[in-house]
C-alpha cells in the first residue's frame, strides 16, 4: 500500500504529516474493532469493515517507514527550536543529529531521504559557526518509576553548579550514576529530554572531551544500573599485570572515544573501495536491554522472515512489534516476553516467546553459556543465542603513559557480565541487520565462534575486535592479526587499539564499511 492509498482509505489529504497519519490509522483500527463487536451489525457493513481492517493491517511496512520519518522530523524540529534560542547548545544539536542520522538509512523513499540528508548538511554547516552557550539548562520531567533517583542526582548537579567553583569530580560522579538510570527509561521522548539535559551540563562544564572513567565512593551494589553499566576496568592499584599482555600502541590516544551505546557498520556498495560486496549491516548494542521484534525502528534485532513477499509479510504479522526483551539484572541475563512500559509495567506480547521449547510467561534468568533456541511469534521465528566469553574483559590494549585521570587505577566495581551475546537467525538465514549485544568486547572474523563471522578468503579468525569501554567504542587490531585493517585510510598495526569517534570509514580485508556511533 502506498501513502496516497492509505490517505484515501482514511479520507485524509495526501500531504497529511506522518505522525497524524499513524494516529489516524490507529484510531480507525480501534473504531473498526469496536464496531465489529456489535452483535447486530448488518453483514454488508461487517464485510466492508473487515475489508478495511485488512487493508489497514497490510500497511505495516508503510507505517514502519512513516514512524521513522516522523522521528526524523521530530529531531529536525528539536534542532530548529534549539537554533532559535539566543544561546543554542551545540551538544543538544549534536545529540539530535546522533539520533537522527541512523534513521536516515531506514528511509526507503530516495527523494525523502535525499531531502533529509540535505537538511543534515545544512545543520552541520550552521553548527560549525555556532558559538557556545552560557545559560544553565532546565531539567526535564522524569519517568515515574525512576523519578526520585534521577531528580536526586540532578539536584546534586544543580547544587554543585550553583557554587562559585563547581567541583567537576562531583558532577562527573553524579552523571556517572545518572546515565544508567536514564538508559532504563523506555519512553523515547522522556529519555531524549534527559539525554539532552545531560549534554547541556557536560557542555557547560567542558566534560564531553573527558576520557576518564567514573569513580565510585564505594563499589555499587550488584544488580544496580550503575554496576550493570559501569565500563571501567575492574582492577586495583598495584595489581599484577596479566601474563603475556598483547602489544600496546606506541602512544596514548590523543582523545577518548565518542560516547555512545550503538555502533553501526553499514556496508559500502559500488564504489565504496572494497573489491567485494559486503554482507548486510552489523550493529553492536551496548545497553542493559536488548529488544527483539518486527518493528525495525523500535528493536535492536529485527526478527523478520525474508525476503519480503506476501507470504513472509503474513508471517511477520504474527510477530509483535516488540516481542521479546532480554535485560541484565543481578549480573545475569533475563528473558521477558513483551516489553516494559514507561510506567514500569510489563506489557506481554500478543504472539508469545518460547525458549528451548518452554513458553516464557514471566521474566526469568537464564545462562546462555551453551547455545539456546529462542522462538518468537506464532510462526516460530527462531534464533540461536549464545553468550561468547570475553577476550579482553579489562578493556582494549591502550598505551600507558604519564599518570592522568584516565590512566589511574580505577576502584573495583562489582563483577559484571563480560563478552557479548550473539544472535543467529535459524528459520530464516537472512536478517535486515545482524546485531550483537555487547558487554565488553566482541570479535569479527572467519572463526565460526566469532560474534560476527565473515566468509572471506584470507580473513583471520579474529580480524578485528570491538570494545565498549569508557562510555564509548574502541577498535582493536588483535595481536598477530594478518588481515588488512584500515581506519580512515590508515593501516592499523597488530596489537593497536584506537578510540572511535562518531563516524569513520573502515576497511576489513576486501570489505568496506561506513562506521557510525550514536
Protein Blocks (a to p, Z undefined) as FASTA:
>chain_A
ZZklmmmmnopafklcfklmmmmmmmmmmmmmmmmmpmklcfklmmmmmmmmmmmmmmmm
mmmmmmmmmmmmmmmmmmmmmmmpmbdcfklmmmmmmmmmmmmmmpmblmlmmmmmmmmm
mmmmmmmmpccdfbdcddddddfklmmmmmmmmmmmmmmmmpmbacfklmmmmmmmmmmm
mmmpmblklmmmmmmmmmmmmmmnopmmpcbdcddfbdcdehiaklmmpccdcddehiac
dehiadddfbdcfbdcdddfbdcddddehjnopabdcddddddddbfbdcddjblklmmb
dcddddddfklmmmmmmpcfblbdcddeehiacddehjddfkopacddfkbpaeehiacf
bdcdddfkbccdddedjkopacdddddddfblnopadddddddfklgccdddddddehjd
ddddfklmbdfbacdddfkbccddjbfkbmbdcddehiafblbccddeehiacddddehi
abdcdeehiacdehiacdddfbdcddehjbccddddZZ
